[in-house]
Amino acid sequence: MAFDLDRYRDRAERFGEELSREYYLHLAGQKLELEIERIYNSYADLFARDSVMALRELAASEGDGDRGRRLSYLLHFGFDGLVGLETRAEAAELAGLEASLEVDAGDGAVPYRAVVIAQANEVDAGRRAALEEARNAILEERLNPIYRTALERGHDICRQFGWTSYAAAYSELRGIDLERLRGQTARFLEDTDEVYSPLVDGQLERAGLPALGALRRSDLPRFFRAAELDELFPANRLVESFKSTLKGLGIDLASQSNVHLDTESRPTKSPRAFCSTPRVPDEIYLVIAPTGGRDDYGSLFHEGGHTEHYANTAAGLDFEFRQLGDNSVTESFAFLMEHLVSEPEWLRERLAISDPGPAVEHSRAFRLVMLRRYSAKLAYELDLHGLSADLAGMPGRYSELLSAAVRVPWPSTSWLADVDDGFYAACYLRAWALETHWRAALEERFGERWFASAEAGEWLRSLWGRGQRLNADELLAEMLGEELDFARLARSV
């Protein structure tokens, strides 16, 4: 029977709508159970090997142009789904264990998934370390064998489809030269080597934490928490600061009928803001559970960037260009909005902070830690998923690369748990770099207070309207005539 591409596209769009809405209802606390197995079963034909192979053959026969883009995006969607279906037993077992297991550091049980939250709020360094040790013991004994089974199955599937390795598969599927990106991020690490310790150590001292070298990984959640900045970022200003920022850009959130702002308190609601996109651009949810603090503001503005991108995507674009494509693009808009929370002018104007210096410097340090960590993660994941990967040596390789980049002794235990499916780490890294181009263009055209310019908002809406038809490199070249520049990213921190 001939492959029906139009039927596949229609069913893929409906699958995405149902799945996204299900996640929204569950994470927003409106539905206790997450019933995704039923949805996957209803659309299992999308991820059948014959369907995905047919997509691969069609994509290989097309050149450049929109039809080729659509097919490559659909192939990525279908292959991700196939790997997900064939590792669903491991995913379900991992989710069940992570939700049910508890960690006991000698003073009472803590849910496995809540360890990072407990560390972030714990002032005693000894207890933070004890929680980490107890969690790592569980990870090593109970979870890592399951992670490894899923990893090896994913590698096998890539080879069965003719790719030499998982890394080769996702370099093609994402349309990203991952080895070139490894080189760019390696240079980023070199370019930021000298400034890293002075910048981060100053903020560690302000937070009452040891300097790099004495700092442990268990201390990082406490550093990221930035409890000393809580009074600058009150919960009762959170939503209003976002609304007023959009208003300054000429966007009235209340009049966006396609955006549903969910601020209602529910017992099982996710504590972190998130964006859900059942139908782009017609049905977008921005879900918030305001608690205050620097991290809460960053999370809301990040998800708000996704929300406005999807809400302003042109309705006439093909499904693939509205909801699939290179996620480096939407992540760049999320980082652009998130970065406002560390801009001195924004902090003075929107939160009436007379001395924004401490908040700005903490954000710079936090951002550099994350950039260096993700640069090391990319290098590690390329080794892990490469043609000649020796899994026996990967825990040591993981610890070596992360320790060198972050300058914190990095336990090897999370060598499998700390891996993004399908090289999503590459999207984050490219998005961080792309955001610096958007921000520089906004500042050059509309000034440092671009967030208060309706003209800047109009320019952004023209950018958002393009959806993800083009990848990050193509969109940047078309809009600004520039190439993605990691040296600019290094200078920005």
C-alpha positions in Angstrom: 0.0 0.0 0.0 1.4 3.4 -1.0 2.4 5.7 1.8 -0.2 8.5 2.2 1.8 11.6 3.2 -1.2 13.9 3.5 -2.9 11.5 5.9 0.3 11.1 7.9 0.7 14.9 8.3 -3.0 15.3 9.4 -2.7 12.5 12.0 0.7 13.9 13.2 -0.9 17.2 13.9 -3.8 15.7 15.7 -1.4 13.5 17.8 0.6 16.6 18.8 -2.6 18.4 19.8 -3.9 15.6 22.0 -0.6 14.9 23.6 0.1 18.5 24.4 -3.3 19.1 25.9 -2.9 15.9 28.0 0.4 17.2 29.4 -1.2 20.6 30.1 -4.1 19.2 32.0 -1.8 17.0 34.1 0.9 19.5 34.9 -1.6 22.3 35.5 -3.1 20.1 38.2 -6.5 19.7 36.5 -6.0 16.0 36.0 -4.3 13.6 38.3 -3.3 10.8 35.9 -1.1 11.4 32.8 -2.8 9.2 30.2 -0.4 9.3 27.3 -0.2 5.6 26.6 -3.8 5.7 25.3 -2.8 8.6 22.9 0.3 6.8 21.7 -1.7 3.6 21.1 -4.3 5.5 19.1 -1.6 6.9 16.8 0.9 4.0 16.8 0.8 3.9 13.0 2.7 7.2 12.9 5.7 5.5 14.5 5.6 2.1 12.8 9.0 1.3 11.2 7.4 1.1 7.7 6.1 4.6 8.1 9.3 6.1 9.4 11.3 4.3 6.6 8.9 5.7 4.0 9.5 9.2 5.4 13.3 8.7 5.3 13.1 7.6 1.7 11.0 10.6 0.7 13.2 13.0 2.6 16.3 11.6 0.9 14.8 12.1 -2.6 14.0 15.8 -2.0 16.5 18.6 -2.3 16.3 22.0 -0.6 13.1 24.0 -0.4 10.0 23.8 1.7 8.9 20.3 0.6 12.3 19.0 1.7 12.1 20.9 5.0 8.7 19.5 5.7 9.8 15.9 5.0 12.9 16.3 7.2 10.9 17.7 10.1 8.4 14.9 9.8 11.1 12.3 9.7 12.6 13.7 12.9 9.1 13.7 14.5 8.5 10.1 13.4 11.9 8.7 14.4 11.7 10.3 17.8 8.3 8.7 18.3 9.6 5.3 17.1 12.5 5.4 19.6 10.1 6.5 22.3 7.7 3.7 21.6 10.4 1.0 21.5 11.8 2.2 24.8 8.4 3.0 26.5 8.8 0.1 28.9 12.0 1.5 30.3 10.6 5.0 30.3 7.6 3.9 32.3 9.7 2.0 34.7 12.0 4.9 35.2 9.1 7.3 35.7 7.5 5.0 38.2 10.7 4.5 40.2 11.6 8.2 40.2 8.1 9.1 41.4 8.0 6.5 44.2 11.6 6.2 45.5 12.7 8.1 48.5 16.2 9.2 49.6 17.2 9.1 53.3 20.3 10.9 54.3 19.9 9.9 57.9 17.4 12.4 59.0 14.2 11.5 57.3 13.0 10.5 53.8 12.9 12.9 50.9 11.2 12.1 47.5 13.9 11.2 44.9 12.7 14.0 42.6 12.7 16.5 45.4 16.4 16.2 46.3 17.5 19.2 44.2 14.7 21.3 45.7 15.8 20.2 49.2 19.4 21.0 48.4 18.4 24.5 47.1 16.7 25.3 50.3 19.2 23.6 52.7 21.7 25.9 54.4 23.8 23.1 55.8 26.5 22.0 53.3 26.9 18.6 55.1 23.2 17.7 54.6 23.3 18.8 51.0 26.2 16.4 50.4 24.5 13.6 52.3 21.4 14.0 50.1 23.6 13.8 47.0 25.4 10.7 48.2 22.2 8.9 49.1 20.5 9.9 45.8 23.6 8.7 43.8 23.5 5.3 45.5 19.9 4.8 44.4 20.7 6.1 40.9 23.5 3.6 40.5 21.7 0.6 41.9 18.1 1.0 40.7 18.0 3.4 37.8 21.2 3.2 35.8 20.7 -0.4 34.6 17.3 0.7 33.1 18.9 3.8 31.5 21.6 1.7 29.9 19.1 -0.7 28.4 17.2 2.2 26.8 20.4 3.8 25.6 21.6 0.6 23.9 18.2 0.0 22.3 18.2 3.6 20.9 21.7 2.9 19.4 20.5 -0.3 17.9 17.5 1.3 16.2 19.7 4.0 14.6 22.0 1.3 13.1 19.0 -0.6 11.9 17.9 2.4 9.9 21.3 2.7 8.2 23.0 5.3 10.3 26.5 4.5 11.6 25.7 5.8 15.1 23.1 7.7 17.2 25.2 10.8 16.8 25.2 10.5 13.0 21.4 9.9 13.1 20.6 13.0 15.1 23.1 15.2 13.3 21.1 14.5 10.1 17.7 14.6 11.8 18.3 18.0 13.5 20.2 19.4 10.5 23.0 20.4 12.8 26.7 19.7 12.2 27.3 18.4 15.7 31.1 18.1 15.3 31.3 21.6 14.1 29.2 22.7 17.1 31.6 20.7 19.4 34.5 22.8 18.0 32.6 26.1 18.5 31.8 25.3 22.1 35.3 24.0 22.8 36.6 27.5 21.7 33.9 29.0 23.9 35.4 27.1 26.9 38.8 28.4 26.0 37.6 32.0 25.5 35.9 32.0 29.0 38.6 30.2 30.9 40.2 33.3 32.5 37.1 35.1 33.5 35.3 32.0 34.8 36.7 31.6 38.3 36.8 35.4 39.2 33.2 35.9 38.1 31.8 32.8 39.8 33.9 32.9 42.9 32.7 36.4 43.7 29.1 35.3 43.6 29.8 32.1 45.6 31.3 34.3 48.3 28.2 36.5 48.3 26.0 33.4 48.7 28.1 32.1 51.6 29.4 29.2 49.6 33.0 27.8 49.1 35.0 28.9 46.1 35.5 26.8 43.0 37.9 23.9 43.9 36.2 23.5 47.3 32.7 23.7 46.0 30.8 20.4 45.6 28.1 19.6 43.0 25.6 19.3 45.9 26.2 23.0 46.5 25.2 24.1 43.1 21.4 24.0 43.6 21.9 26.3 46.6 23.9 28.7 44.5 21.4 28.7 41.7 18.6 29.3 44.2 20.0 32.8 45.0 18.1 33.1 48.3 19.9 36.3 49.1 18.1 38.0 46.2 14.5 36.9 47.2 13.5 40.3 48.4 14.3 41.8 45.0 11.9 39.4 43.2 8.6 39.3 45.2 5.9 36.9 44.2 3.3 39.6 44.1 5.2 41.4 41.3 5.8 38.4 39.1 2.8 38.2 36.8 2.4 42.0 36.6 6.1 42.5 35.7 5.6 40.1 32.7 2.3 41.7 31.6 3.8 45.2 31.8 6.8 44.1 29.8 4.6 42.8 27.1 2.6 46.0 27.2 5.7 48.0 26.7 6.3 46.0 23.5 2.8 46.8 22.4 1.3 43.4 23.3 -1.8 43.2 25.5 -1.7 39.8 27.1 -5.4 40.1 28.2 -6.5 40.7 24.6 -4.7 37.7 23.2 -7.6 35.3 22.9 -5.4 32.5 21.8 -3.2 32.7 25.0 -4.7 31.2 28.2 -2.9 32.5 31.3 -3.3 29.9 34.1 -2.4 31.3 37.5 -5.0 29.4 39.6 -3.7 27.5 42.6 -4.2 23.7 42.5 -2.7 21.1 44.9 -1.0 19.0 42.1 0.0 21.9 39.8 3.6 22.0 38.6 5.6 24.5 40.7 7.5 25.8 37.6 6.0 27.8 34.8 5.5 26.0 31.5 4.1 26.6 28.1 1.8 24.1 26.3 0.9 24.3 22.6 -2.0 22.1 21.6 -2.7 24.2 18.4 -0.2 26.8 17.2 -1.1 29.6 17.1 -4.8 29.1 18.2 -4.5 27.4 21.6 -1.5 28.3 23.8 -1.3 27.9 27.6 1.1 29.8 29.9 0.9 28.1 33.3 2.3 29.8 36.4 2.3 29.0 40.1 3.9 32.2 41.4 6.2 31.7 44.4 8.7 34.5 43.9 12.5 34.5 43.8 15.0 35.1 41.0 14.5 31.6 39.6 10.7 31.9 39.4 11.0 35.2 37.4 13.5 33.6 35.0 11.3 30.6 34.5 8.2 32.7 33.8 9.9 34.9 31.3 11.6 32.0 29.6 8.2 30.2 29.1 6.6 33.5 28.2 9.1 33.8 25.4 7.9 30.4 24.0 4.3 31.5 24.5 4.6 34.7 22.5 6.6 33.0 19.7 3.9 30.3 19.3 1.0 32.7 19.8 2.4 35.0 17.0 3.3 32.3 14.6 1.5 32.8 11.2 -1.6 30.6 11.1 -1.2 30.0 7.4 2.1 28.1 7.8 2.2 24.4 7.2 1.9 22.3 10.4 5.5 21.3 10.2 6.6 24.9 10.3 4.3 25.8 13.1 5.0 23.0 15.5 8.1 21.1 14.4 11.5 22.3 13.1 14.7 23.5 14.8 13.9 24.2 18.4 17.0 26.3 18.7 14.7 29.0 17.3 12.0 29.0 19.9 14.6 28.5 22.7 16.4 31.6 21.5 13.2 33.7 22.0 12.7 32.1 25.4 16.3 33.0 26.4 15.8 36.6 25.0 12.8 37.2 27.3 14.5 35.4 30.2 17.6 37.6 29.8 15.5 40.7 30.6 15.4 39.6 34.2 19.1 40.2 34.4 19.1 43.6 32.5 19.9 46.6 34.8 17.4 48.9 32.9 14.6 46.4 33.2 15.3 45.7 36.9 15.2 49.4 37.7 12.1 50.1 35.6 9.9 47.0 36.1 10.9 46.0 39.7 12.1 49.4 41.0 15.4 47.9 42.1 17.7 50.8 42.9 20.9 48.8 42.8 20.5 45.9 40.3 24.2 45.0 40.5 23.9 41.9 42.7 21.1 40.5 40.6 23.0 41.2 37.3 26.2 39.7 38.5 24.5 36.5 39.9 22.8 36.0 36.5 26.1 36.4 34.7 27.7 33.8 36.9 24.8 31.4 36.7 24.6 31.8 32.9 28.4 31.1 32.5 28.2 28.0 34.7 25.3 26.7 32.5 27.0 27.5 29.2 30.2 25.7 30.2 28.3 22.8 31.6 26.3 22.3 28.4 29.4 22.7 26.3 31.0 19.8 28.2 27.7 17.9 28.0 27.7 18.2 24.2 31.3 16.9 24.0 30.4 14.0 26.3 27.2 13.1 24.5 29.1 13.0 21.2 31.5 10.5 22.7 28.7 8.5 24.3 26.7 8.2 21.1 29.6 8.0 18.7 30.6 5.2 16.3 33.4 3.9 18.6 31.8 4.5 22.0 33.2 2.3 24.8 30.4 2.4 27.4 32.6 1.0 30.1 34.7 4.1 29.9 31.9 6.6 29.7 31.3 7.2 33.4 34.9 8.3 33.8 34.7 10.4 30.6 31.6 12.2 31.8 33.2 13.0 35.2 36.4 14.2 33.5 34.7 16.6 31.0 32.1 18.1 33.4 34.7 18.5 36.2 37.1 20.4 33.9 34.4 22.7 32.5 32.6 23.6 35.7 35.7 23.2 38.0 33.6 21.2 40.5 34.4 17.6 41.2 31.6 15.9 39.2 30.3 12.5 40.3 30.3 9.9 37.5 27.0 8.3 38.7 24.8 10.5 36.5 26.6 9.5 33.3 23.3 8.3 31.8 20.6 10.3 33.7 22.2 13.6 32.7 21.8 13.0 28.9 19.3 14.9 26.7 17.4 12.8 24.3 18.2 13.4 20.7 21.0 15.9 21.4 18.6 18.6 22.7 21.7 20.1 24.4 22.7 21.3 20.9 19.5 23.3 20.6 20.1 25.0 23.9 23.7 25.9 23.0 22.7 27.3 19.6 19.8 29.2 21.2 22.1 30.9 23.7 24.3 32.0 20.9 21.3 33.1 18.7 19.8 35.1 21.5 22.8 37.4 21.6 22.3 38.3 17.9 18.6 39.1 18.5 19.5 41.2 21.6 22.2 43.1 19.8 19.9 43.9 16.9 17.2 45.1 19.3 19.6 47.3 21.3 21.1 48.8 18.1 17.7 49.5 16.5 15.6 50.5 19.6 18.1 51.2 22.4 18.8 49.6 25.8 15.2 50.0 26.8 13.9 48.0 23.8 11.6 46.2 26.1 9.6 49.4 26.3 9.3 50.0 22.6 6.2 49.1 20.6 8.4 49.3 17.5 10.6 46.6 18.9 7.5 44.5 19.7 6.4 44.9 16.1 9.9 43.7 14.9 9.7 40.7 17.2 6.2 39.8 16.0 7.5 39.8 12.5 10.2 37.4 13.6 7.9 35.2 15.6 5.5 35.0 12.8 7.9 32.9 10.8 7.5 30.0 13.2 10.2 27.4 12.7 10.1 27.1 8.9 13.8 28.0 8.8 16.5 26.6 11.1 18.5 28.9 13.4 21.3 29.5 10.8 18.9 30.3 8.0 16.7 32.6 10.0 19.6 34.6 11.3 21.0 34.9 7.8 17.7 36.0 6.4 16.8 38.5 9.2 20.2 40.0 10.0 22.7 38.7 7.3 24.8 37.2 10.1 26.3 33.8 11.0 25.9 32.2 14.4 28.8 33.5 16.5 29.9 31.8 19.7 32.7 34.4 20.1 29.9 37.0 20.6 28.4 34.7 23.2 31.7 34.5 25.1 32.0 38.3 25.0 28.4 38.7 26.4 29.4 37.0 29.6 
